Amino acid sequence: MASIGDGGTGKSIAELRALADQARSRRDFNADAFYRRLILELEPDRASNSTQYAHALKEIGFHDRARDLYLRAIELGGPEAELQIELAHVAKFRGAFADAERAFERAAALGFADTENIAFERRLLRQIDPGSRVAAAGLVPPLRVYLSVPGGALSESTRSSLVAGLGHGDYSYAFAMRGFVDALEALEIDHEVIRNPEYIADIRERSDAPLNIHLSFYPPERMRLLKGAYNINCFAWEFDRLRKPEEDLSGHPFANQAAMLNLADEIWMPSAHGADAVRPDVTVPVYEVPAPVLHNIAETPRPGRPSPRERQKAVRKLSQVAWRPLAILPRMQPHMNVGSQARELRLPALLDTYLQGKDPLIFVSVFNAHDYRKQIAPMLRGFVEFARDHPDAILLCKVTTVDRGSEINDILFREQLMEIDSLTPPLISEKVWLTRDVLTREEMVALYDVADHYVCTSHAEGQNLPLIEAMGRGVVAVSTDGTAMDAYIDDQTAVVIETERRPFGRRLTSRYGMYGLETNFTTTTAVRDALASARHLNDDEYGARSSAGLARVKALYGLERFKDAFEGLTDRLNVAEVSGHD
């Protein structure tokens, strides 16, 4: 008998299965296939053995043999919907696009849970194989959508492509645009991302579509129009009104928010709160159309907190991300920065060092260090107080910043913790860890999967995509509510942090140049108490909130809602065209 690695002679099925699992974990698929073949010889009538052997063969390029084994697994009673998905992928690798289309169609008919993924794969097939393309329905008259955003689109696949844009002014609009691009692709709507629309003399000179639509993603002061198109400005707003002209002292010709917004044909806002705040000051129509969140959504909610095995899989995907402990001590901050930098750790080592093999309770938060709306001081102080009574808890903060030269603790001290009129108390904890590393989309998903809870303490939000994405992974949020978050944060979906309405302080007034406004403030005590409530959720309570949160995300930010909004737009434009209006 042939031998690979530890060989297979004389080994039990359990031993062979362990060797195969180890080979798969280290991505040695040749060894994996070797052991899976031996297992199948010993247990030829078990569907899972055929399936696992087929997986290994697929990875090393034996696609015909893998197809035969997937079919054999179906004959033996394996889960046909899932196996049809595998057959579809094998058919794609073989160039048999018609077979792949039939397999995806069969999986959908059998009730495969991830219907959005099936639809996405079938759209890819139609792009690869034009002969199978079907016309998109309900999009009359023919149209083309152009999209633009400050700085252009962001690619989330590599760190290098993200570094150029993350943390810079209005960078979050690129993430919002990504959701719209995903939705347009899902609906097979002709679209193109452009840069500098203001430089195009007339889009009708380069477009053969009878109707051109421009979805622009800009704050009012930076808004750009595309001549010859129907201009829709998509922007997020978190306060109760727009800035008044007399509140702006810059004298800049584009500073009048209402005047700029009135240049668009209509406005799309991601929340009811934002739309209600803007409508009184503008004359163009305002609609609530949030950024879709379509990818990396969990198929099913979590039944409880992540198991150690599930968490370990996610931790491995974060092995390249460096974390430093929270260390704020004014008047000695340079020394604290050096000490924190010296203790930098990767996540596997961090968990082993500070939790000594125990299954941790992990909280995660994602925020821009320069965004005063995030209200980070009570979050950090509340967690430090909470961690004194719960030594198994740890908070991982993914911090975005344009400051590449300063240490992350120094940035947090200056931007979030230092008060204008009081001394900043020390804030040092081995239970709070910070990273300024740029994370790819895969790593961001892994960060959510690591977490028991996502923590948000924002004063106000326009939509809050990181929080929505975490809930879309089944994570139970510990969050303030109010503004845009009223749509998805409540006692059914999350653990709500108590807040109270108070006037802007000097820091917020100075940053946003708005007077006489109130927003939502929380306290260290309120954060600590909410974290404690989250800690004491049992699996049933956790699972119920995970289920409700995931359902809310799919309903509010799924493809159907965007489809309804876009069909409403085309209906409006058809009416305008019939009426003879431009």
N, C-alpha and C positions, 0 to 999 in steps of 0.2 A: 504494500500500500504506500502511496506517495506520502511525503511528510513535509509539513510547513511549520516553522516556529517550534512550538512544543509538541507537534505531531498529534495524531489522533488515535494511535494504536492503544487499545485497552482502556480507553477513557469512557466514562459514563456519559449519558446524554446531558446531564446537568453540567459536567465538566466541559464538554464540548460547547454547550451553549454559553458558558461563562467565557471561554476563550473567544468565541465568535463575537460576543458583546464587547469584549476588550478590544478586539481588532477593529470593530466598527467605530468605537470611541476614538481610537487613534487614527481613523480613516485609512486603515490598511485593508482595503476591500478585497484584495486578492486572498489574504488569509481568512477574512470573513467568509468569502465564498467557499473556501476549502472546508472550513468547519461546518458551514450550513449544509454542504453536500453530504457530509458524513452523518449529520443529524437526520437529514431526509432519508438516507438509506436505512437508518434504524427505525424511523417513524414515518413511513411513506404516506400514511393516510391522515396526517394532521395538517389541516389547512395552513396554520401559521408557519409551519416549517417550509412549505412551498413558497409562501409569501416572503419570508425572510431571505430565503435563498435567491428568489427573484430580485429582491432589493439589491443584494450584493452584486449579482450579475449585471444588473442595470448600471451600477456605478462603474463597472470595469468594461462596459461596452458590448456585452453579449445580449443585445436587445431582442433578437428573435427567441432565444432560449428563455429570457425573462418573461416575454409575452406568453409563451407556452405554460410557464409555471404559474403566472397569475390566473390564466384560464383554468388550470388544474386546481388552484386554490378555490376558485368559484365553484367548481364541481364538487369539491369536498365540503362545501357549506360555509366558506369564508364570507366576510362582509362584502357583498357584491358592490355596493355603492362606492366604498373606498377603493376596491380593487379595480373598478372601472376607471377611476381617476388615474391609477397607476398604468392601466392599459393605454389610456389616452396619452400620457407622457411618453411611454415607450414608442407609441405610434409616431409621435412628433419627432423623436430621435431618428426613427427609420424613414422619415419623410413621407409617411402615409397619413397625410392630413385629413383625408376623408374618414379614415378609421378613427383618428383622434377625435374628430367632430362627433362621430357616432357614439364613441365611448363617453365623451363629456355629456352628450344628450341623454344617454342611458343612465349615467350617474345622477343627473338632475331629476329624471323621472323616478328614480328609486329613492329620492328624498335626501340626497347628500346635503349635509347641513350648511356648508359654505357656498351658498348659491352665488354670492357676489364673486367669489374666486372662479367659479365655473364660467360665469359670464365674461370675466376678464380674460380667461384663457381662450374662450371661443373668439373673442375680439382679436386677440393676437393671431389666432389661426387665420382669420379673414384678412389680416394685414400681410401675413406670409404667403397666403394662397388666394390671390384676388379672385379666382374662379368661384370661391365659396362665399364671397362678400354678399351681404344682403343690404338693401337700402334701409337706412334708418327711417322710422315711421314718425309721422306727426310733425315734421319740420318743414312746413310750407309757409312762405316761399323759401326757395333755397337760400342758404345764408352761410356766412363765414364769420367766425368769432376771432377777434384779435385780443390778446391780453398783454398788459404791460405793468411793470412794477419798478420802484426805485432800485437802481443797481442791477436789474435783470434777474432772471430766475436763479435759484440756488439748487445745486446738486447735493443731495444728502448721502451719496454713496461713498465718498471719500472725505477724509479730514481736510485735505489741502483745498478742495473746492468749497468747503464750508468756512474755512478760516477767513477768507476774503470778505465775507458778508456778515457773519454773526456778530451781534453786539452793536453794529453801526445803526445810525438813526433809521427807524422805520423798517428794520430788517424783518420784523414779524409779518409784514405784508407779503413777503415772498412765500412764507409758509401758508398763508391764507390762499394765495394764488395757486399753490400746488394742489390744494383741495379742489379748486374749480377746474384745473386742468385734468385731474383724475376723473371728475364727473363728466366733463366733455368727452373724454376718451371713452368712458363707459357707455355714453349715449351715442357714440360714433358721430359726433358733431364736428364738422370741419373747423379746425382752429389752428392758430399760430401765435407763439409768444414773440413779441417784438420789443426792441429797445428804442428809446427816444421817439415816441410817436409824434412829438411836436416837430420833428424834422421832416415828416412825410407831407408833401404838398397836398395830395389828395389820394386816399387809399383806393378810390375807384379806378385810378389809372393803373393799378397793379393787381386788382382783384376782379375776377370774372363772375363773382357772386352778385345777384341782384340786391342782396341786403347784407351790409357789413355792420357788425356789432363790435364795439370796443369795450371790454371789461378792464377798467383801469383800477389799480390798487395803490392808492395814494392818500395820505392825509390831505385835508383841504388846501393847506399852504403849498403843497408840492404837486397838486393835481395837474395832469397833462391830458389834452384832448387829441383825438385822432380825426383829422378833417375828412369828411366824406363818409363818416360812420355814425351810427347811433351810439352816443357815449353814455356809459353807465359807470359811475364811480362807486367802487366798493371800499368802504372804510369803516373802521371800528371807532366807537366813541363810548367812553365810560362815565362821563359826568352828566349832570342833569340839564345842561344847556351848552350851547356853543359859546366860544369866547366873544365878548362884545367888542365892537370896533374900538371903543374908548379904552379898553383894557390893554390893547397892544400899543406899545411905545416905540416899536422899531421903525415905523414909517415905511415898511416894505410894501410894495404894491400888491403882493399876493397874500398879505397877512389877514385880510378880512375873510373869515371862514365862510360865512353865509354867502358872500358875493362870489367866492370861488366855486362853492357847491352849486350855485344857481347856473353856472356855465354848462353843467352836465345836462343830459336829457332826462336822466333819472338817477336815483341814488339807491344803492343796496347796502343795508346795514345788517350785521350779524346777530343783532339781538333786538327784542321788543323795546328794551330800555333805551338803547341807542337811537332807535327810530323815533320813539316818542320825544326824546330830548332834542332832536334835530328838526322835526317837522315844523314847529312854530316859527322857525327863523328862515325857512327856505320856501321858494315858490314851486320848485319842481317836485314830482312825485317821489316819495320815499317808501321803500318796501323792505320787509325783513327777509333777508336771504343770507343765512349763515354760510361760512366756508364748510363744504362737505368734508367729512372724515370717513374715508372709504377703506383704506388699507391698514393692515396690522390690527384689525379688529378681532377680538377673540370669538371663536365659534360658539362657545358656551360660557356662561358665567362661572366663577369659582364657587365650588361647594363649601369652601372654607379657606383658611389661610394657605399659602403655598406650602407644599410638602418639602422636606429637606432635599429630596431628589430633584424636584422641579426647580427649586432655588439654585441648586448646585449647577444645573445646566445653564441657567441664566448667568450665574457668576462667572463661569468660564468664558462667556462671550465678552465680559468686561475686564478681562485680564490685562489689557493694555492701558487701562485708564488709571491715572495716578491721583491719590487722595491725600489731603493734608488736614491735620486736626485744627479745630477752631481754637484760636489763641489771640485774644484781644486784651491788651493791657496798655492803656494810654500812658504816655510818657516813657514807656519801655518798649514801644511797639517795634522798633527796628530789631531788637533782640528777640522778641517773640516771633517775628517773621523768619529769622534765621533758624530758630529752634523748630518751628513748624515745617519749614522746608526740609530740614534734616530728618524728620520723621515721616517723610512721604512714603506711602505704601500702595501696592496694588490691592484690589479688593479681596482676593483669596487670602493673602497674608494678613490683611487688616482684620478680617473676621476670625482667623485662627489666633491672632495675637491678642485681640481685645475681648473675645468671647470664648476662647479656649474650647472650641469644639461644640459649644452649646448652640441650639437652634435659635437664632436671634429674632427679635421683633424689629423689622426694618421699615423705617419711614423714609420717604423720598420727597424732595422738592426741587423744582426747576424754576430758575428766575434770572432776570437780568440784574446785575449788581447796580446798575445806574438807574433803575426804574423805581421811583419813589412810591408808586402805587402798590408795590408788593408788600410793604409793611413787614419787613424782615426782622426788625428788632424784637417785637413780642413773640415771633415764632421761635427765634433762637433761645431767648430767655425762658420762654415757656417750656421748650423741650429740655433745656438743662435742668430746670426744676423737676420736671416729670421723670427724667432719667435717674435722679437721685433715689427714687423709690422703685425704679424698674431698671436694674442694671443690665437686663438682657436687651434693652432697646438701643437702637442706633439711628442717627439721622444722616442721610447722604444728600448733600446739596450740590446739584449741578448748576454752576454759576456761569453765566455768559458775561463777557466783558470785552471792551475794545482796548483796555489798558494791558498791553503785553509786557510792560516793564516792571510793574509793581507786584509784590507778593499778594496772594488772594486775601489773606487776613487784613492787610493794609487797605485794600480796596473796600472790603466790607466795612471796616471801621470808618473810613472817610465817607462812603456813600450811603450807608444804611444805619449806622449806630451812633455816629457823632451828632449830638444835638447842638443847636445854636446857643442855647441859654443855660446849659447845665454840663457838669462833668460826666463823662461816660464811665460807668463802672466796669470793672474787669469782667470778661466773659471767656472762660477757658474750659474746654471740655474734651475728653477723649471719646465721647459718645457722639460728637458732631464732626463730620468729615466733609471737606470741601474739595471740589475739583473745578478747574477752569479749562480742562481739556475739551476739545471739540469732539463730540460724539457723532458717529454716523447714525443713519436711521436704524440699522440693525442693533447698534449699541443702545440707542434710546429705547427701543422696544425691550431689550434685555434689562435695562434699568427699571422699567415699569414692572417687568416680570419678577424681578428680585424683591419688589416692595410688598409689604403687607398693606401699607397705607401711603397715599399721596397727600402731602400737606400743603395747603394754600391759605395764606392770611391776607389776601389782597384787600385794599380799601375798595377797589372798583375794577371792573374788567370789561373790555369790549366784546370778547368771546372766551379767551383763555384756552387755546388749543392744547397746551401740555396737560392741563387738568382733564380735558375731555378725552385726550388720547389715553391717559392712564385709566380712566373709567372704562374706556373701550377695551382695555386689556383685562377687565374684571377687578381692578384694584378699587378698594373702598376708600373714598376720599375723606379726609378730615379738613374741612374747609369753611371759610366764611361764605355767606350767601350774599344776595343783593346784586344790583345792576344786571349784567348779562347772566351771572351765575344763578339768578332766581329760576331760570328755565330748567336747570338740572341738579341743583344742590338743594336738598331738603332732607327731612328725617327718614324718608323711605330709601334714598339713594346714598346717603353719606352720614357722617357724624358732623353736625353743624357747629362751628365755632361761634360763640356769642359775640355780637357786635352792638355798637350804639352809634347813632348819628351825631356827629359833632362838626363844628366849623373847621375848615382847612386850617392847619397850622402854618407857621411862617415858611417852613420848608416846602410844603405843597404849593402854597401861594406863590412863592418865588419861582418854583420850577415851571408851573403851568400858567402863571400870569392871569389868574382868575380870582375874583374877590366876591365875598359874600356867599360862597358855596359851602355845603356840608357834604360829608362822605362818611363811610362806615369805618369806625375804629374798633380794634379789639385790644385786649390786654394780655399781659403775661399770664395772669391767673386764668383767663378764659381759654387760652391756648392749652395750658397745662391740664385743665379739667376736661377739655375735649379729647386730648390725647389719652387721658386715663379712661374715658368712656370707650374710646376705640379699643384700648388694650383689653377691656373686659367683655368685648363682644364674643359670644360663643360661636361655634361654626354655623349653626342655623341662622343666627342673626347676621353674621358676616355674609353668608351665602345669599340671604334675602336682599341685602343692600347691593351686593355685587350684581345680582340678577336685575334688580330695578335700575341700577345705574347703567348697565350695558344696554338694557332695553330703551332707556331714555336717549342714550347716545345714538343708537341705530334709528330711532324714530325722528329725532331732531336734526341729525347730521348725516343721514343716509342718502342713498341715491334717489329714492322716491321723492323726498322733499325738494331736492334740487330740480328734478324732472318737472314737478308741478310748477315750480317758480319759473323755469325756462319756458314751459308751455304757456304760462300766463303772459310772459314777455312776447312770445311770437303771436299770441292772440291780440295783444295790444297793438303790435306793429301792423298786423294784417288789417285791423280796424282803421288805423291811421292811414294806411295806404288806400283802402277803399274809399275813405272819406276825402281823399285828395290832399291830405296834409303831408308836409315834408317831415 
